[in-house]
């Protein structure tokens, strides 16, 4: 079983600030780092760290090939990662002392995925494989359609949320993973109870995960809702916390782990990630998650 992840690869420019910059303000940063990021890359690394066989499909500028090597060193199969003359996608990230972040994103090479790229990457897939994608690359509609045509399970994380998500063939999705803001945008509802009811009524073709930050996560099916609380830790940086959760959850769930246990494992990995600075480098190893869970028990 493998997970084929059609995802972004970004160069993160991370600035430590006292507060998020305000309109018209010039704000000094106390620290700067240039790191591998992007929701796609983060989720691929989390999947690999969790023990999954993950193949990443994406693009990066030829001058940033060292970041591709970072993916490979983390256990990600990068045979479908292409180097282009288009600038790499990148993000400008502000991180406050409380661990909250604000992000400005540039798509760059992430927008060079074509229908042919999708077709080639799915040629050697097996019936038990999963396809994962987010909302930071081109050809998401092709990814969803072609994966469904091949009978593969499809997980979709529509982040960052935008109006174009509503135009995608969402009936091809088997597992939707959203936060509360994204869930509200997709359903058109405001309260969590209304959101859950809407998903149960209109998304019976798929399971839905809603990450709830410090409150944990819930899994919605047509006839039940499973909720798992978050682990209490001292947050340093929430960047990639959701990506870490997704990677660890999907690794376990796609290998037929009980849903509650898979959710708990994702929450544990996410809890460890927020105690560390940065995106990809904050993702814990499988052994670290095992030890954390053992201590919690």
NORKAKA-V819134 format. One record per backbone hydrogen bond with DSSP energy under -0.5 kcal/mol. NH is the residue of the N-H (numbers start at 1). CO is the residue of the C=O. E is the energy in kcal/mol with one decimal. If there is no record, write none. Layout:
NH_CO_E, NH_CO_E
This chain:
3_53_-2.6, 4_2_-0.5, 4_130_-2.8, 5_3_-0.7, 5_55_-2.9, 6_4_-0.7, 6_132_-2.4, 7_5_-1.1, 7_57_-1.6, 10_37_-2.4, 11_89_-2.0, 12_10_-0.7, 12_35_-3.5, 13_91_-3.2, 14_12_-0.7, 14_33_-2.9, 15_13_-0.5, 15_93_-3.3, 16_31_-2.3, 17_15_-0.6, 17_95_-2.7, 25_22_-2.4, 27_25_-0.5, 30_16_-2.3, 31_16_-0.7, 33_14_-1.9, 35_12_-2.6, 35_33_-0.5, 37_10_-3.0, 41_8_-2.0, 42_38_-2.8, 43_39_-2.4, 44_40_-2.3, 45_41_-2.5, 46_42_-2.5, 47_43_-2.4, 48_44_-2.5, 49_45_-3.0, 50_46_-1.8, 51_48_-1.3, 52_47_-2.7, 53_1_-0.5, 54_52_-0.9, 55_3_-2.6, 56_54_-0.5, 56_77_-2.6, 57_5_-3.1, 58_56_-0.5, 58_80_-1.2, 60_82_-2.2, 62_84_-2.7, 64_61_-2.3, 65_62_-1.0, 67_64_-1.9, 68_64_-0.7, 69_65_-1.8, 70_66_-1.3, 71_67_-1.5, 72_68_-2.1, 73_69_-2.7, 74_70_-1.3, 75_72_-2.0, 76_71_-2.2, 77_54_-2.5, 78_76_-0.6, 80_56_-0.7, 81_78_-1.9, 82_58_-2.5, 82_80_-0.7, 84_60_-2.6, 89_9_-0.7, 90_106_-1.8, 91_11_-1.8, 92_104_-2.8, 93_13_-2.9, 93_91_-0.7, 94_102_-2.8, 95_15_-2.6, 96_100_-2.3, 99_96_-2.1, 102_94_-1.8, 104_92_-2.3, 106_90_-2.8, 109_87_-2.1, 110_107_-1.9, 111_108_-2.2, 112_109_-1.8, 113_110_-0.6, 118_114_-2.0, 119_115_-2.3, 120_116_-2.5, 121_117_-2.1, 122_118_-1.4, 123_120_-1.1, 125_122_-1.2, 129_126_-1.7, 130_2_-2.6, 131_153_-2.8, 132_4_-2.4, 133_155_-1.6, 134_6_-0.8, 135_159_-1.9, 138_110_-1.6, 143_139_-2.1, 144_140_-2.4, 145_141_-2.4, 146_142_-2.9, 147_143_-2.0, 148_144_-1.9, 149_145_-2.6, 150_146_-1.4, 151_148_-1.6, 152_147_-2.5, 153_129_-1.5, 155_131_-3.2, 156_175_-2.7, 157_133_-2.5, 158_156_-0.6, 159_157_-2.9, 165_162_-1.5, 166_163_-1.3, 167_164_-1.3, 168_165_-1.4, 170_168_-2.3, 172_169_-2.1, 173_170_-1.5, 174_154_-2.2, 175_154_-2.1, 176_207_-2.6, 177_156_-2.6, 178_176_-0.5, 178_209_-2.9, 180_211_-0.7, 183_179_-2.6, 184_180_-2.2, 185_181_-1.9, 186_182_-2.2, 187_183_-2.2, 188_184_-2.4, 195_191_-2.2, 196_192_-2.6, 197_193_-2.3, 198_194_-2.3, 199_195_-2.4, 200_196_-2.4, 201_197_-1.7, 202_198_-3.0, 203_199_-2.3, 206_203_-1.7, 207_174_-2.7, 208_220_-2.1, 209_176_-3.3, 210_218_-2.6, 211_178_-2.6, 211_209_-0.5, 212_216_-3.5, 215_212_-2.1, 216_213_-1.7, 217_228_-2.4, 218_210_-2.1, 219_226_-3.3, 220_208_-3.7, 220_218_-0.5, 221_219_-0.5, 221_224_-2.9, 224_221_-0.6, 226_219_-2.7, 227_225_-0.5, 228_217_-2.8, 233_231_-0.6, 235_233_-0.8, 236_274_-4.1, 237_274_-1.9, 238_99_-3.1, 241_238_-2.1, 244_240_-2.5, 245_241_-2.2, 246_242_-2.4, 247_243_-2.5, 248_244_-2.3, 249_245_-3.0, 250_246_-2.8, 251_247_-2.0, 252_248_-1.7, 253_249_-3.3, 254_250_-2.5, 255_252_-0.8, 256_253_-1.6, 257_252_-1.9, 262_258_-2.5, 263_259_-2.6, 264_260_-2.4, 265_261_-2.2, 266_262_-2.2, 267_263_-2.3, 268_264_-2.1, 269_265_-2.2, 270_266_-2.2, 271_267_-2.3, 272_268_-1.9, 273_269_-2.0, 274_270_-1.8, 275_272_-1.2, 276_273_-1.6, 280_36_-1.2, 282_279_-1.7, 283_280_-1.4, 286_49_-0.8, 289_285_-2.0, 290_286_-2.3, 291_287_-2.3, 292_288_-2.3, 293_289_-2.6, 294_290_-2.1, 295_291_-2.1, 296_292_-2.2, 297_293_-2.0
